[in-house]
Amino acid sequence: EEKEVAIFEGEVEVATELLDQPFDNIFFTGSTNVGKIVMTAAAKHLASFTLELGGKSPTILDREYDLTDAAKKIAVGKF
């Protein structure tokens, strides 16, 4: 739901503004260099964070989603 998760796409300006906010949790997918910046910002706010570095197809599954169905769809999308 929108009140639980928000996704922002953008360049440096967007990322810089977002990292100044006191989030509870940050999920980042991207390069190692930028991941270090995200980790530093999260530490500044004592926020938990997940870094998915260098991946090309990040995926988030809800507990209630069928894992077999998800695996098939992810594999098709990846290849």
PDB file of N, CA, C and O in Angstrom, chain B, residues numbered from 101:
ATOM      1  N   GLU B 101       0.834  -1.178   0.000  1.00  0.00           N
ATOM      2  CA  GLU B 101       0.000   0.000   0.000  1.00  0.00           C
ATOM      3  C   GLU B 101       0.878   1.241   0.000  1.00  0.00           C
ATOM      4  O   GLU B 101       2.005   1.211   0.495  1.00  0.00           O
ATOM      5  N   GLU B 102       0.371   2.313  -0.546  1.00  0.00           N
ATOM      6  CA  GLU B 102       1.114   3.562  -0.653  1.00  0.00           C
ATOM      7  C   GLU B 102       1.596   4.084   0.701  1.00  0.00           C
ATOM      8  O   GLU B 102       2.653   4.709   0.786  1.00  0.00           O
ATOM      9  N   LYS B 103       0.830   3.830   1.749  1.00  0.00           N
ATOM     10  CA  LYS B 103       1.236   4.317   3.070  1.00  0.00           C
ATOM     11  C   LYS B 103       2.390   3.493   3.651  1.00  0.00           C
ATOM     12  O   LYS B 103       3.002   3.909   4.635  1.00  0.00           O
ATOM     13  N   GLU B 104       2.692   2.349   3.068  1.00  0.00           N
ATOM     14  CA  GLU B 104       3.740   1.477   3.579  1.00  0.00           C
ATOM     15  C   GLU B 104       5.026   1.538   2.770  1.00  0.00           C
ATOM     16  O   GLU B 104       6.111   1.398   3.334  1.00  0.00           O
ATOM     17  N   VAL B 105       4.929   1.745   1.453  1.00  0.00           N
ATOM     18  CA  VAL B 105       6.095   1.704   0.580  1.00  0.00           C
ATOM     19  C   VAL B 105       5.990   2.826  -0.437  1.00  0.00           C
ATOM     20  O   VAL B 105       4.914   3.092  -0.973  1.00  0.00           O
ATOM     21  N   ALA B 106       7.107   3.481  -0.700  1.00  0.00           N
ATOM     22  CA  ALA B 106       7.160   4.504  -1.745  1.00  0.00           C
ATOM     23  C   ALA B 106       8.393   4.251  -2.597  1.00  0.00           C
ATOM     24  O   ALA B 106       9.454   3.908  -2.076  1.00  0.00           O
ATOM     25  N   ILE B 107       8.257   4.416  -3.885  1.00  0.00           N
ATOM     26  CA  ILE B 107       9.373   4.224  -4.814  1.00  0.00           C
ATOM     27  C   ILE B 107       9.617   5.546  -5.518  1.00  0.00           C
ATOM     28  O   ILE B 107       8.693   6.170  -6.040  1.00  0.00           O
ATOM     29  N   PHE B 108      10.879   5.965  -5.526  1.00  0.00           N
ATOM     30  CA  PHE B 108      11.259   7.202  -6.185  1.00  0.00           C
ATOM     31  C   PHE B 108      12.342   6.892  -7.204  1.00  0.00           C
ATOM     32  O   PHE B 108      13.300   6.181  -6.900  1.00  0.00           O
ATOM     33  N   GLU B 109      12.195   7.414  -8.392  1.00  0.00           N
ATOM     34  CA  GLU B 109      13.219   7.271  -9.418  1.00  0.00           C
ATOM     35  C   GLU B 109      13.769   8.650  -9.719  1.00  0.00           C
ATOM     36  O   GLU B 109      13.030   9.635  -9.721  1.00  0.00           O
ATOM     37  N   GLY B 110      15.059   8.720  -9.972  1.00  0.00           N
ATOM     38  CA  GLY B 110      15.640  10.012 -10.287  1.00  0.00           C
ATOM     39  C   GLY B 110      17.151   9.950 -10.248  1.00  0.00           C
ATOM     40  O   GLY B 110      17.755   8.887 -10.109  1.00  0.00           O
ATOM     41  N   GLU B 111      17.728  11.103 -10.374  1.00  0.00           N
ATOM     42  CA  GLU B 111      19.183  11.217 -10.393  1.00  0.00           C
ATOM     43  C   GLU B 111      19.684  11.707  -9.035  1.00  0.00           C
ATOM     44  O   GLU B 111      19.003  11.568  -8.019  1.00  0.00           O
ATOM     45  N   VAL B 112      20.865  12.273  -9.038  1.00  0.00           N
ATOM     46  CA  VAL B 112      21.539  12.691  -7.813  1.00  0.00           C
ATOM     47  C   VAL B 112      20.696  13.627  -6.957  1.00  0.00           C
ATOM     48  O   VAL B 112      20.669  13.487  -5.734  1.00  0.00           O
ATOM     49  N   GLU B 113      20.015  14.569  -7.574  1.00  0.00           N
ATOM     50  CA  GLU B 113      19.230  15.545  -6.818  1.00  0.00           C
ATOM     51  C   GLU B 113      18.126  14.866  -6.006  1.00  0.00           C
ATOM     52  O   GLU B 113      17.908  15.198  -4.840  1.00  0.00           O
ATOM     53  N   VAL B 114      17.441  13.923  -6.626  1.00  0.00           N
ATOM     54  CA  VAL B 114      16.360  13.204  -5.954  1.00  0.00           C
ATOM     55  C   VAL B 114      16.932  12.367  -4.812  1.00  0.00           C
ATOM     56  O   VAL B 114      16.401  12.373  -3.701  1.00  0.00           O
ATOM     57  N   ALA B 115      18.002  11.658  -5.090  1.00  0.00           N
ATOM     58  CA  ALA B 115      18.623  10.803  -4.068  1.00  0.00           C
ATOM     59  C   ALA B 115      19.118  11.618  -2.886  1.00  0.00           C
ATOM     60  O   ALA B 115      18.931  11.224  -1.735  1.00  0.00           O
ATOM     61  N   THR B 116      19.744  12.744  -3.163  1.00  0.00           N
ATOM     62  CA  THR B 116      20.262  13.598  -2.096  1.00  0.00           C
ATOM     63  C   THR B 116      19.143  14.095  -1.195  1.00  0.00           C
ATOM     64  O   THR B 116      19.265  14.065   0.030  1.00  0.00           O
ATOM     65  N   GLU B 117      18.056  14.552  -1.798  1.00  0.00           N
ATOM     66  CA  GLU B 117      16.913  15.034  -1.018  1.00  0.00           C
ATOM     67  C   GLU B 117      16.299  13.911  -0.183  1.00  0.00           C
ATOM     68  O   GLU B 117      15.965  14.113   0.984  1.00  0.00           O
ATOM     69  N   LEU B 118      16.153  12.736  -0.778  1.00  0.00           N
ATOM     70  CA  LEU B 118      15.569  11.608  -0.047  1.00  0.00           C
ATOM     71  C   LEU B 118      16.438  11.179   1.123  1.00  0.00           C
ATOM     72  O   LEU B 118      15.927  10.865   2.198  1.00  0.00           O
ATOM     73  N   LEU B 119      17.747  11.165   0.919  1.00  0.00           N
ATOM     74  CA  LEU B 119      18.649  10.702   1.970  1.00  0.00           C
ATOM     75  C   LEU B 119      18.725  11.672   3.147  1.00  0.00           C
ATOM     76  O   LEU B 119      19.228  11.312   4.212  1.00  0.00           O
ATOM     77  N   ASP B 120      18.240  12.879   2.970  1.00  0.00           N
ATOM     78  CA  ASP B 120      18.175  13.835   4.076  1.00  0.00           C
ATOM     79  C   ASP B 120      16.952  13.604   4.957  1.00  0.00           C
ATOM     80  O   ASP B 120      16.836  14.207   6.024  1.00  0.00           O
ATOM     81  N   GLN B 121      16.039  12.739   4.523  1.00  0.00           N
ATOM     82  CA  GLN B 121      14.809  12.481   5.270  1.00  0.00           C
ATOM     83  C   GLN B 121      15.036  11.378   6.305  1.00  0.00           C
ATOM     84  O   GLN B 121      15.834  10.469   6.076  1.00  0.00           O
ATOM     85  N   PRO B 122      14.338  11.452   7.442  1.00  0.00           N
ATOM     86  CA  PRO B 122      14.515  10.452   8.503  1.00  0.00           C
ATOM     87  C   PRO B 122      13.668   9.189   8.293  1.00  0.00           C
ATOM     88  O   PRO B 122      12.712   8.954   9.032  1.00  0.00           O
ATOM     89  N   PHE B 123      14.011   8.394   7.305  1.00  0.00           N
ATOM     90  CA  PHE B 123      13.284   7.152   7.042  1.00  0.00           C
ATOM     91  C   PHE B 123      13.580   6.108   8.111  1.00  0.00           C
ATOM     92  O   PHE B 123      14.634   6.139   8.745  1.00  0.00           O
ATOM     93  N   ASP B 124      12.643   5.183   8.306  1.00  0.00           N
ATOM     94  CA  ASP B 124      12.861   4.048   9.209  1.00  0.00           C
ATOM     95  C   ASP B 124      13.707   2.981   8.538  1.00  0.00           C
ATOM     96  O   ASP B 124      14.517   2.316   9.183  1.00  0.00           O
ATOM     97  N   ASN B 125      13.508   2.824   7.228  1.00  0.00           N
ATOM     98  CA  ASN B 125      14.213   1.773   6.493  1.00  0.00           C
ATOM     99  C   ASN B 125      14.454   2.255   5.073  1.00  0.00           C
ATOM    100  O   ASN B 125      13.593   2.900   4.474  1.00  0.00           O
ATOM    101  N   ILE B 126      15.624   1.940   4.539  1.00  0.00           N
ATOM    102  CA  ILE B 126      15.967   2.301   3.161  1.00  0.00           C
ATOM    103  C   ILE B 126      16.343   1.027   2.423  1.00  0.00           C
ATOM    104  O   ILE B 126      17.160   0.239   2.900  1.00  0.00           O
ATOM    105  N   PHE B 127      15.742   0.831   1.258  1.00  0.00           N
ATOM    106  CA  PHE B 127      16.101  -0.282   0.368  1.00  0.00           C
ATOM    107  C   PHE B 127      16.707   0.340  -0.874  1.00  0.00           C
ATOM    108  O   PHE B 127      16.056   1.118  -1.572  1.00  0.00           O
ATOM    109  N   PHE B 128      17.960  -0.007  -1.148  1.00  0.00           N
ATOM    110  CA  PHE B 128      18.662   0.583  -2.286  1.00  0.00           C
ATOM    111  C   PHE B 128      19.164  -0.512  -3.204  1.00  0.00           C
ATOM    112  O   PHE B 128      19.699  -1.523  -2.749  1.00  0.00           O
ATOM    113  N   THR B 129      18.989  -0.307  -4.490  1.00  0.00           N
ATOM    114  CA  THR B 129      19.581  -1.191  -5.473  1.00  0.00           C
ATOM    115  C   THR B 129      20.383  -0.336  -6.439  1.00  0.00           C
ATOM    116  O   THR B 129      19.874   0.643  -6.985  1.00  0.00           O
ATOM    117  N   GLY B 130      21.631  -0.707  -6.646  1.00  0.00           N
ATOM    118  CA  GLY B 130      22.489   0.081  -7.522  1.00  0.00           C
ATOM    119  C   GLY B 130      23.952  -0.212  -7.286  1.00  0.00           C
ATOM    120  O   GLY B 130      24.327  -1.311  -6.875  1.00  0.00           O
ATOM    121  N   SER B 131      24.777   0.790  -7.552  1.00  0.00           N
ATOM    122  CA  SER B 131      26.227   0.603  -7.519  1.00  0.00           C
ATOM    123  C   SER B 131      26.789   0.598  -6.089  1.00  0.00           C
ATOM    124  O   SER B 131      26.164   1.097  -5.153  1.00  0.00           O
ATOM    125  N   THR B 132      27.968   0.029  -5.958  1.00  0.00           N
ATOM    126  CA  THR B 132      28.652  -0.013  -4.671  1.00  0.00           C
ATOM    127  C   THR B 132      29.002   1.392  -4.188  1.00  0.00           C
ATOM    128  O   THR B 132      28.838   1.695  -3.007  1.00  0.00           O
ATOM    129  N   ASN B 133      29.475   2.241  -5.076  1.00  0.00           N
ATOM    130  CA  ASN B 133      29.850   3.602  -4.673  1.00  0.00           C
ATOM    131  C   ASN B 133      28.671   4.370  -4.091  1.00  0.00           C
ATOM    132  O   ASN B 133      28.798   5.013  -3.049  1.00  0.00           O
ATOM    133  N   VAL B 134      27.538   4.306  -4.756  1.00  0.00           N
ATOM    134  CA  VAL B 134      26.353   5.003  -4.245  1.00  0.00           C
ATOM    135  C   VAL B 134      25.823   4.285  -3.008  1.00  0.00           C
ATOM    136  O   VAL B 134      25.297   4.925  -2.097  1.00  0.00           O
ATOM    137  N   GLY B 135      25.955   2.975  -2.969  1.00  0.00           N
ATOM    138  CA  GLY B 135      25.547   2.210  -1.790  1.00  0.00           C
ATOM    139  C   GLY B 135      26.254   2.687  -0.529  1.00  0.00           C
ATOM    140  O   GLY B 135      25.652   2.712   0.545  1.00  0.00           O
ATOM    141  N   LYS B 136      27.509   3.061  -0.646  1.00  0.00           N
ATOM    142  CA  LYS B 136      28.261   3.587   0.503  1.00  0.00           C
ATOM    143  C   LYS B 136      27.666   4.906   0.984  1.00  0.00           C
ATOM    144  O   LYS B 136      27.615   5.162   2.187  1.00  0.00           O
ATOM    145  N   ILE B 137      27.221   5.735   0.062  1.00  0.00           N
ATOM    146  CA  ILE B 137      26.588   7.006   0.418  1.00  0.00           C
ATOM    147  C   ILE B 137      25.262   6.746   1.131  1.00  0.00           C
ATOM    148  O   ILE B 137      24.948   7.387   2.134  1.00  0.00           O
ATOM    149  N   VAL B 138      24.489   5.799   0.601  1.00  0.00           N
ATOM    150  CA  VAL B 138      23.203   5.439   1.211  1.00  0.00           C
ATOM    151  C   VAL B 138      23.429   4.902   2.625  1.00  0.00           C
ATOM    152  O   VAL B 138      22.708   5.271   3.552  1.00  0.00           O
ATOM    153  N   MET B 139      24.417   4.041   2.790  1.00  0.00           N
ATOM    154  CA  MET B 139      24.715   3.455   4.096  1.00  0.00           C
ATOM    155  C   MET B 139      25.101   4.540   5.107  1.00  0.00           C
ATOM    156  O   MET B 139      24.673   4.492   6.261  1.00  0.00           O
ATOM    157  N   THR B 140      25.900   5.507   4.681  1.00  0.00           N
ATOM    158  CA  THR B 140      26.308   6.606   5.557  1.00  0.00           C
ATOM    159  C   THR B 140      25.100   7.443   5.983  1.00  0.00           C
ATOM    160  O   THR B 140      24.974   7.811   7.151  1.00  0.00           O
ATOM    161  N   ALA B 141      24.213   7.740   5.027  1.00  0.00           N
ATOM    162  CA  ALA B 141      23.015   8.517   5.337  1.00  0.00           C
ATOM    163  C   ALA B 141      22.097   7.756   6.293  1.00  0.00           C
ATOM    164  O   ALA B 141      21.528   8.345   7.212  1.00  0.00           O
ATOM    165  N   ALA B 142      21.953   6.456   6.076  1.00  0.00           N
ATOM    166  CA  ALA B 142      21.110   5.645   6.962  1.00  0.00           C
ATOM    167  C   ALA B 142      21.670   5.647   8.379  1.00  0.00           C
ATOM    168  O   ALA B 142      20.919   5.742   9.350  1.00  0.00           O
ATOM    169  N   ALA B 143      22.984   5.541   8.494  1.00  0.00           N
ATOM    170  CA  ALA B 143      23.616   5.554   9.813  1.00  0.00           C
ATOM    171  C   ALA B 143      23.381   6.891  10.513  1.00  0.00           C
ATOM    172  O   ALA B 143      23.176   6.929  11.727  1.00  0.00           O
ATOM    173  N   LYS B 144      23.411   7.972   9.763  1.00  0.00           N
ATOM    174  CA  LYS B 144      23.188   9.312  10.323  1.00  0.00           C
ATOM    175  C   LYS B 144      21.825   9.399  11.005  1.00  0.00           C
ATOM    176  O   LYS B 144      21.683  10.073  12.025  1.00  0.00           O
ATOM    177  N   HIS B 145      20.821   8.718  10.445  1.00  0.00           N
ATOM    178  CA  HIS B 145      19.455   8.735  10.987  1.00  0.00           C
ATOM    179  C   HIS B 145      19.137   7.481  11.804  1.00  0.00           C
ATOM    180  O   HIS B 145      18.002   7.293  12.243  1.00  0.00           O
ATOM    181  N   LEU B 146      20.144   6.622  12.007  1.00  0.00           N
ATOM    182  CA  LEU B 146      19.947   5.348  12.704  1.00  0.00           C
ATOM    183  C   LEU B 146      18.837   4.525  12.060  1.00  0.00           C
ATOM    184  O   LEU B 146      18.044   3.884  12.749  1.00  0.00           O
ATOM    185  N   ALA B 147      18.790   4.552  10.742  1.00  0.00           N
ATOM    186  CA  ALA B 147      17.780   3.801   9.983  1.00  0.00           C
ATOM    187  C   ALA B 147      18.355   2.457   9.554  1.00  0.00           C
ATOM    188  O   ALA B 147      19.549   2.345   9.275  1.00  0.00           O
ATOM    189  N   SER B 148      17.511   1.452   9.505  1.00  0.00           N
ATOM    190  CA  SER B 148      17.945   0.177   8.945  1.00  0.00           C
ATOM    191  C   SER B 148      17.977   0.318   7.426  1.00  0.00           C
ATOM    192  O   SER B 148      17.319   1.195   6.865  1.00  0.00           O
ATOM    193  N   PHE B 149      18.738  -0.541   6.768  1.00  0.00           N
ATOM    194  CA  PHE B 149      18.846  -0.438   5.318  1.00  0.00           C
ATOM    195  C   PHE B 149      19.157  -1.792   4.709  1.00  0.00           C
ATOM    196  O   PHE B 149      19.710  -2.678   5.362  1.00  0.00           O
ATOM    197  N   THR B 150      18.791  -1.932   3.453  1.00  0.00           N
ATOM    198  CA  THR B 150      19.118  -3.102   2.653  1.00  0.00           C
ATOM    199  C   THR B 150      19.806  -2.597   1.405  1.00  0.00           C
ATOM    200  O   THR B 150      19.276  -1.736   0.702  1.00  0.00           O
ATOM    201  N   LEU B 151      20.990  -3.130   1.126  1.00  0.00           N
ATOM    202  CA  LEU B 151      21.709  -2.762  -0.088  1.00  0.00           C
ATOM    203  C   LEU B 151      21.715  -3.957  -1.028  1.00  0.00           C
ATOM    204  O   LEU B 151      22.172  -5.038  -0.656  1.00  0.00           O
ATOM    205  N   GLU B 152      21.217  -3.773  -2.229  1.00  0.00           N
ATOM    206  CA  GLU B 152      21.243  -4.808  -3.267  1.00  0.00           C
ATOM    207  C   GLU B 152      22.139  -4.217  -4.343  1.00  0.00           C
ATOM    208  O   GLU B 152      21.690  -3.451  -5.195  1.00  0.00           O
ATOM    209  N   LEU B 153      23.414  -4.586  -4.290  1.00  0.00           N
ATOM    210  CA  LEU B 153      24.416  -3.918  -5.112  1.00  0.00           C
ATOM    211  C   LEU B 153      24.659  -4.639  -6.428  1.00  0.00           C
ATOM    212  O   LEU B 153      24.945  -5.836  -6.453  1.00  0.00           O
ATOM    213  N   GLY B 154      24.542  -3.902  -7.510  1.00  0.00           N
ATOM    214  CA  GLY B 154      24.904  -4.417  -8.821  1.00  0.00           C
ATOM    215  C   GLY B 154      23.889  -5.316  -9.479  1.00  0.00           C
ATOM    216  O   GLY B 154      24.128  -5.799 -10.586  1.00  0.00           O
ATOM    217  N   GLY B 155      22.770  -5.556  -8.839  1.00  0.00           N
ATOM    218  CA  GLY B 155      21.766  -6.433  -9.426  1.00  0.00           C
ATOM    219  C   GLY B 155      21.033  -5.761 -10.571  1.00  0.00           C
ATOM    220  O   GLY B 155      20.943  -4.535 -10.635  1.00  0.00           O
ATOM    221  N   LYS B 156      20.518  -6.566 -11.462  1.00  0.00           N
ATOM    222  CA  LYS B 156      19.815  -6.030 -12.621  1.00  0.00           C
ATOM    223  C   LYS B 156      18.313  -6.194 -12.535  1.00  0.00           C
ATOM    224  O   LYS B 156      17.578  -5.536 -13.272  1.00  0.00           O
ATOM    225  N   SER B 157      17.839  -7.061 -11.648  1.00  0.00           N
ATOM    226  CA  SER B 157      16.406  -7.320 -11.565  1.00  0.00           C
ATOM    227  C   SER B 157      15.952  -7.456 -10.115  1.00  0.00           C
ATOM    228  O   SER B 157      15.570  -8.548  -9.693  1.00  0.00           O
ATOM    229  N   PRO B 158      15.987  -6.364  -9.341  1.00  0.00           N
ATOM    230  CA  PRO B 158      15.563  -6.486  -7.948  1.00  0.00           C
ATOM    231  C   PRO B 158      14.075  -6.829  -7.868  1.00  0.00           C
ATOM    232  O   PRO B 158      13.268  -6.350  -8.665  1.00  0.00           O
ATOM    233  N   THR B 159      13.737  -7.656  -6.900  1.00  0.00           N
ATOM    234  CA  THR B 159      12.358  -8.108  -6.744  1.00  0.00           C
ATOM    235  C   THR B 159      12.000  -8.149  -5.268  1.00  0.00           C
ATOM    236  O   THR B 159      12.794  -8.602  -4.443  1.00  0.00           O
ATOM    237  N   ILE B 160      10.831  -7.687  -4.942  1.00  0.00           N
ATOM    238  CA  ILE B 160      10.329  -7.770  -3.570  1.00  0.00           C
ATOM    239  C   ILE B 160       9.063  -8.617  -3.602  1.00  0.00           C
ATOM    240  O   ILE B 160       8.147  -8.348  -4.379  1.00  0.00           O
ATOM    241  N   LEU B 161       9.018  -9.639  -2.756  1.00  0.00           N
ATOM    242  CA  LEU B 161       7.842 -10.505  -2.674  1.00  0.00           C
ATOM    243  C   LEU B 161       7.190 -10.373  -1.311  1.00  0.00           C
ATOM    244  O   LEU B 161       7.869 -10.384  -0.284  1.00  0.00           O
ATOM    245  N   ASP B 162       5.887 -10.251  -1.307  1.00  0.00           N
ATOM    246  CA  ASP B 162       5.115 -10.269  -0.080  1.00  0.00           C
ATOM    247  C   ASP B 162       5.046 -11.709   0.420  1.00  0.00           C
ATOM    248  O   ASP B 162       5.097 -12.648  -0.374  1.00  0.00           O
ATOM    249  N   ARG B 163       4.931 -11.879   1.716  1.00  0.00           N
ATOM    250  CA  ARG B 163       4.853 -13.235   2.302  1.00  0.00           C
ATOM    251  C   ARG B 163       3.736 -14.079   1.711  1.00  0.00           C
ATOM    252  O   ARG B 163       3.844 -15.302   1.624  1.00  0.00           O
ATOM    253  N   GLU B 164       2.675 -13.420   1.311  1.00  0.00           N
ATOM    254  CA  GLU B 164       1.495 -14.148   0.843  1.00  0.00           C
ATOM    255  C   GLU B 164       1.579 -14.545  -0.633  1.00  0.00           C
ATOM    256  O   GLU B 164       0.711 -15.263  -1.130  1.00  0.00           O
ATOM    257  N   TYR B 165       2.619 -14.083  -1.338  1.00  0.00           N
ATOM    258  CA  TYR B 165       2.731 -14.388  -2.763  1.00  0.00           C
ATOM    259  C   TYR B 165       3.238 -15.812  -2.949  1.00  0.00           C
ATOM    260  O   TYR B 165       4.083 -16.277  -2.184  1.00  0.00           O
ATOM    261  N   ASP B 166       2.736 -16.489  -3.942  1.00  0.00           N
ATOM    262  CA  ASP B 166       3.128 -17.858  -4.236  1.00  0.00           C
ATOM    263  C   ASP B 166       4.576 -17.888  -4.734  1.00  0.00           C
ATOM    264  O   ASP B 166       4.868 -17.346  -5.800  1.00  0.00           O
ATOM    265  N   LEU B 167       5.474 -18.506  -3.989  1.00  0.00           N
ATOM    266  CA  LEU B 167       6.899 -18.510  -4.300  1.00  0.00           C
ATOM    267  C   LEU B 167       7.202 -19.231  -5.616  1.00  0.00           C
ATOM    268  O   LEU B 167       8.063 -18.779  -6.371  1.00  0.00           O
ATOM    269  N   THR B 168       6.525 -20.325  -5.904  1.00  0.00           N
ATOM    270  CA  THR B 168       6.754 -21.051  -7.154  1.00  0.00           C
ATOM    271  C   THR B 168       6.369 -20.193  -8.355  1.00  0.00           C
ATOM    272  O   THR B 168       7.103 -20.128  -9.341  1.00  0.00           O
ATOM    273  N   ASP B 169       5.227 -19.543  -8.267  1.00  0.00           N
ATOM    274  CA  ASP B 169       4.776 -18.664  -9.340  1.00  0.00           C
ATOM    275  C   ASP B 169       5.754 -17.504  -9.518  1.00  0.00           C
ATOM    276  O   ASP B 169       6.101 -17.146 -10.644  1.00  0.00           O
ATOM    277  N   ALA B 170       6.193 -16.922  -8.412  1.00  0.00           N
ATOM    278  CA  ALA B 170       7.144 -15.801  -8.475  1.00  0.00           C
ATOM    279  C   ALA B 170       8.458 -16.239  -9.117  1.00  0.00           C
ATOM    280  O   ALA B 170       9.002 -15.523  -9.959  1.00  0.00           O
ATOM    281  N   ALA B 171       8.970 -17.397  -8.734  1.00  0.00           N
ATOM    282  CA  ALA B 171      10.236 -17.888  -9.283  1.00  0.00           C
ATOM    283  C   ALA B 171      10.151 -18.060 -10.796  1.00  0.00           C
ATOM    284  O   ALA B 171      11.087 -17.710 -11.515  1.00  0.00           O
ATOM    285  N   LYS B 172       9.038 -18.594 -11.280  1.00  0.00           N
ATOM    286  CA  LYS B 172       8.860 -18.772 -12.726  1.00  0.00           C
ATOM    287  C   LYS B 172       8.851 -17.410 -13.450  1.00  0.00           C
ATOM    288  O   LYS B 172       9.503 -17.235 -14.479  1.00  0.00           O
ATOM    289  N   LYS B 173       8.106 -16.470 -12.892  1.00  0.00           N
ATOM    290  CA  LYS B 173       7.999 -15.157 -13.526  1.00  0.00           C
ATOM    291  C   LYS B 173       9.323 -14.395 -13.493  1.00  0.00           C
ATOM    292  O   LYS B 173       9.675 -13.715 -14.457  1.00  0.00           O
ATOM    293  N   ILE B 174      10.048 -14.508 -12.394  1.00  0.00           N
ATOM    294  CA  ILE B 174      11.352 -13.844 -12.289  1.00  0.00           C
ATOM    295  C   ILE B 174      12.338 -14.445 -13.283  1.00  0.00           C
ATOM    296  O   ILE B 174      13.085 -13.718 -13.939  1.00  0.00           O
ATOM    297  N   ALA B 175      12.342 -15.770 -13.395  1.00  0.00           N
ATOM    298  CA  ALA B 175      13.248 -16.445 -14.331  1.00  0.00           C
ATOM    299  C   ALA B 175      12.949 -16.037 -15.776  1.00  0.00           C
ATOM    300  O   ALA B 175      13.871 -15.772 -16.547  1.00  0.00           O
ATOM    301  N   VAL B 176      11.685 -15.985 -16.140  1.00  0.00           N
ATOM    302  CA  VAL B 176      11.308 -15.560 -17.494  1.00  0.00           C
ATOM    303  C   VAL B 176      11.764 -14.118 -17.737  1.00  0.00           C
ATOM    304  O   VAL B 176      12.312 -13.808 -18.795  1.00  0.00           O
ATOM    305  N   GLY B 177      11.542 -13.252 -16.773  1.00  0.00           N
ATOM    306  CA  GLY B 177      11.939 -11.859 -16.910  1.00  0.00           C
ATOM    307  C   GLY B 177      13.456 -11.681 -16.999  1.00  0.00           C
ATOM    308  O   GLY B 177      13.946 -10.806 -17.712  1.00  0.00           O
ATOM    309  N   LYS B 178      14.172 -12.501 -16.287  1.00  0.00           N
ATOM    310  CA  LYS B 178      15.636 -12.400 -16.255  1.00  0.00           C
ATOM    311  C   LYS B 178      16.256 -12.863 -17.569  1.00  0.00           C
ATOM    312  O   LYS B 178      17.230 -12.279 -18.045  1.00  0.00           O
ATOM    313  N   PHE B 179      15.688 -13.907 -18.147  1.00  0.00           N
ATOM    314  CA  PHE B 179      16.289 -14.483 -19.352  1.00  0.00           C
ATOM    315  C   PHE B 179      15.524 -14.081 -20.602  1.00  0.00           C
ATOM    316  O   PHE B 179      15.894 -14.479 -21.707  1.00  0.00           O
TER     317      PHE B 179
END
